[in-house]
Amino acid sequence: MADIFTPSMPDSAAFKSFVLRYYHHTKPIALLQTRPLNIIIAKEVIMWTTVVFAGVIVYLTSRVLHFVSRLNSIGHLPGFRCVFRPTSLLGVILPTSYFNPGINWQWQWRAWDDRLWGENVFSAELDIYKRHRRVVGAAFAGSISNEVVRETARLYHEMMDWEGWSEQHTFSATSFALGIIMRCGFGMPFSWNDPEESGEMSFDKAINFAMRNLSTRLFAPRWAYKLPIKKLHEVDKAYSTVSTHMHAMVVAKREHLASMDYGKEHSGGDLFTRLVAASEAEEHNQLDDDEVISNTFIFLLAGRETTAHTISAALVLLALHEEEQEMLATHIREVLPDGRDPNEHDIPLLDKVVACFYEAARMFPAASIVPRHTADITTLTFPPEDGREPLVLPPGVRILIDFVGMNYDPDVYPDPERYDPSRWYNAHESDLNVFGLGPRACLGRKFATTEAVCLLTLFIRNWKVTVHLKDGETKEQWRQRVMQISLVGLAFGVRDVPLTFTKRSTTC
């Protein structure tokens, strides 16, 4: 018996014929029904795509305009540039970058910091910081200032004797600061007029190139160095060269100190020798090779970037305020009447030069903000006129210290926009905050101040520095046009500034 669901052959043929006839009759109707529907669906997809795209454009445009408006509201002060709030939806979803700190930016920032430098006295916290501070502090103790003064004067005269100076009068503060770090930091020679070498990159050239490309090294991901980009390969080669040389230097220095019994005083030698010796003198808190190199990188950064930018700002401000410059030149001649170069003992006597350096550091701080952690319960108080209750912070809170806001606070510095070196006459070192405050203040403060004061003394004694104004331009207009602070490397400062150097008729 046949299955009722299995048609017989004749019935099957008839069924197929019926289906074919039905298909041919209904095909035009189906086409009429589906084609308009497809057109309608396609039009709706295009319409919604356009709406979404236009919405994205409008949203992004509004965010850009809001971003620019907020920058204008703070006078383009240096600091973080955030397109989204760290706690906003997009701020949380999008990865951490320069324009989006993100919800976890503190830890991301630490990861970037460690990748470039490793653990050091700047990045370490709590007990680890105390270990680094003990060793690094001992390295800076002693009479290194005499070495800094001597090498600063020597490098200045080499620059004056250079043929390029007599032809162009071009001064690079960053190159000068690097030269002092090479000589006083590593005990290595540094020539002002050293032609570029071909072939293998030398240690001093590698350091110079590495310092000029700190931002690239900091923000470029590791995989990017495998791309066929010449600049990235050069940066990677420079840092590899510096790392290889410095590891070899640490090993050689340890062996040398062990053979000569350098002792625990660390009172002589360059800063690198002092650092290795201070570490070797510790029984339980020695720094390993990577930590020694990491701290040395911090010296390079601080000694080159921040010192150079402040020296440049000081020269520009003195050029703008010629009356202050002439008062300073008179002061220098009074302290050094015989025309000799300054020595370590003259630095405290050149207090007006120190004041000019401090005022430049106040007006153009190389670091706009500094992050700190509260180790214990910390109470922040406010001026009585604010009428606010003290703010109690628990341990482990990360805070940002706004140096720009502090330095332009009219309650602390009356008329803060005005250049006034006399603010710092008879001032205490702790009154200047750009080197940090408290137990984590900059250990190289004396090193940097000594270098800057010595160099400014030699410059102003021998040269009159002026600005070149356009027709009808005032000094204030020149300042607004030229002296715009920006991120130069990893520190804030003024970029290349055109100044005129005129030899003084009486240098004494």
Secondary structure as the mmCIF struct_conf table of DSSP 4:
data_model
#
loop_
_struct_conf.conf_type_id
_struct_conf.id
_struct_conf.beg_label_comp_id
_struct_conf.beg_label_asym_id
_struct_conf.beg_label_seq_id
_struct_conf.end_label_comp_id
_struct_conf.end_label_asym_id
_struct_conf.end_label_seq_id
TURN_TY1_P TURN_TY1_P1 ILE A 4 PHE A 5
BEND BEND1 THR A 6 THR A 6
HELX_RH_AL_P HELX_RH_AL_P1 MET A 9 SER A 73
TURN_TY1_P TURN_TY1_P2 ILE A 74 HIS A 76
BEND BEND2 PRO A 78 GLY A 79
BEND BEND3 VAL A 83 PHE A 84
TURN_TY1_P TURN_TY1_P3 PRO A 86 THR A 87
BEND BEND4 SER A 88 SER A 88
HELX_RH_AL_P HELX_RH_AL_P2 LEU A 89 ILE A 93
BEND BEND5 LEU A 94 LEU A 94
HELX_LH_PP_P HELX_LH_PP_P1 PRO A 95 THR A 96
STRN STRN1 SER A 97 SER A 97
TURN_TY1_P TURN_TY1_P4 TYR A 98 PHE A 99
STRN STRN2 ASN A 100 ASN A 100
TURN_TY1_P TURN_TY1_P5 ILE A 103 ASN A 104
HELX_RH_AL_P HELX_RH_AL_P3 TRP A 105 TRP A 117
BEND BEND6 GLU A 119 GLU A 119
TURN_TY1_P TURN_TY1_P6 VAL A 121 SER A 123
HELX_RH_AL_P HELX_RH_AL_P4 LEU A 126 PHE A 140
BEND BEND7 GLY A 142 SER A 143
HELX_RH_AL_P HELX_RH_AL_P5 ILE A 144 ASP A 161
BEND BEND8 TRP A 162 TRP A 162
HELX_RH_AL_P HELX_RH_AL_P6 GLU A 163 GLN A 168
HELX_RH_AL_P HELX_RH_AL_P7 ALA A 173 ILE A 180
HELX_RH_PI_P HELX_RH_PI_P1 ILE A 181 GLY A 185
HELX_RH_AL_P HELX_RH_AL_P8 PHE A 186 PHE A 186
TURN_TY1_P TURN_TY1_P7 TRP A 192 ASN A 193
HELX_LH_PP_P HELX_LH_PP_P2 PRO A 195 SER A 198
BEND BEND9 GLY A 199 GLU A 200
HELX_LH_PP_P HELX_LH_PP_P3 MET A 201 SER A 202
HELX_RH_AL_P HELX_RH_AL_P9 PHE A 203 ARG A 212
TURN_TY1_P TURN_TY1_P8 ASN A 213 ASN A 213
HELX_RH_AL_P HELX_RH_AL_P10 LEU A 214 PHE A 219
BEND BEND10 ALA A 220 ALA A 220
HELX_RH_3T_P HELX_RH_3T_P1 ARG A 222 LYS A 226
BEND BEND11 LEU A 227 PRO A 228
HELX_RH_AL_P HELX_RH_AL_P11 LYS A 230 MET A 260
TURN_TY1_P TURN_TY1_P9 ASP A 261 ASP A 261
BEND BEND12 LYS A 264 LYS A 264
BEND BEND13 GLY A 268 GLY A 269
HELX_RH_AL_P HELX_RH_AL_P12 LEU A 271 ALA A 281
BEND BEND14 GLU A 283 HIS A 284
HELX_RH_AL_P HELX_RH_AL_P13 ASP A 289 LEU A 301
HELX_RH_PI_P HELX_RH_PI_P2 ALA A 302 THR A 306
HELX_RH_AL_P HELX_RH_AL_P14 THR A 307 LEU A 320
HELX_RH_AL_P HELX_RH_AL_P15 GLU A 322 VAL A 335
BEND BEND15 LEU A 336 LEU A 336
TURN_TY1_P TURN_TY1_P10 PRO A 337 ASP A 338
HELX_LH_PP_P HELX_LH_PP_P4 ARG A 340 PRO A 342
HELX_RH_3T_P HELX_RH_3T_P2 GLU A 344 ASP A 346
TURN_TY1_P TURN_TY1_P11 ILE A 347 LEU A 349
HELX_RH_AL_P HELX_RH_AL_P16 ASP A 351 MET A 363
BEND BEND16 PHE A 364 PHE A 364
BEND BEND17 ALA A 366 ALA A 366
BEND BEND18 SER A 368 SER A 368
STRN STRN3 ILE A 369 HIS A 373
BEND BEND19 ALA A 375 ASP A 376
STRN STRN4 THR A 378 LEU A 380
HELX_RH_3T_P HELX_RH_3T_P3 PRO A 384 ASP A 386
HELX_LH_PP_P HELX_LH_PP_P5 GLU A 389 PRO A 390
STRN STRN5 LEU A 391 LEU A 393
TURN_TY1_P TURN_TY1_P12 PRO A 395 GLY A 396
STRN STRN6 ARG A 398 ASP A 402
HELX_RH_AL_P HELX_RH_AL_P17 PHE A 403 ASN A 407
TURN_TY1_P TURN_TY1_P13 TYR A 408 TYR A 408
TURN_TY1_P TURN_TY1_P14 PRO A 410 VAL A 412
BEND BEND20 TYR A 413 ASP A 415
TURN_TY1_P TURN_TY1_P15 PRO A 416 GLU A 417
BEND BEND21 ARG A 418 ARG A 418
HELX_RH_3T_P HELX_RH_3T_P4 PRO A 421 TRP A 424
TURN_TY1_P TURN_TY1_P16 TYR A 425 ASN A 426
HELX_RH_3T_P HELX_RH_3T_P5 GLU A 429 ASP A 431
TURN_TY1_P TURN_TY1_P17 VAL A 434 PHE A 435
HELX_RH_3T_P HELX_RH_3T_P6 GLY A 438 ARG A 440
BEND BEND22 ALA A 441 ALA A 441
TURN_TY1_P TURN_TY1_P18 LEU A 443 GLY A 444
HELX_RH_AL_P HELX_RH_AL_P18 ARG A 445 ASN A 462
STRN STRN7 TRP A 463 VAL A 467
HELX_LH_PP_P HELX_LH_PP_P6 LEU A 469 LYS A 470
TURN_TY1_P TURN_TY1_P19 ASP A 471 GLY A 472
HELX_RH_AL_P HELX_RH_AL_P19 LYS A 475 VAL A 482
STRN STRN8 ILE A 485 VAL A 488
TURN_TY1_P TURN_TY1_P20 GLY A 489 LEU A 490
STRN STRN9 ALA A 491 VAL A 494
STRN STRN10 LEU A 499 LYS A 503
BEND BEND23 SER A 505 SER A 505
#
